[in-house]
């Protein structure tokens, strides 16, 4: 099985994603979120970004408009998520949102679980039972 490619877009996020780095991924970390906008096809399987809530939807929208079809996870600078933000996340296919206090192991667990669910429908049916 090929390793999933994970792009951690900021250097400060690498520390928060230490548990992700321990998984069986190819990890890239250019230090600049804009790199993801030019690396779209085939692109990484997962993009992890850390940014303010008000930037997250615009960033996701720009990636989708550039043709990126992979998973996008965002670590927000706050905990408050309102209904409009949830609707925007669905509209632009933002895969997952973590708040700033999420422990690194939970971030890694969320990403690994999502990748397993997408790669193996049998895993999805097993985990739902």
Secondary structure, DSSP 4 states (H G I P E B T S, - for coil): -PPEEEEE--HHHHHHTHHHHTSSEEEE--S-TTHHHH-TTTT-SEEEEEE-HHHHHHHHHHHHHTT--SEEEEEESSS---HHHHHHHHHTT--EEE-TT--HHHHHHHHHHHHHHHH-HHHHHHHH-
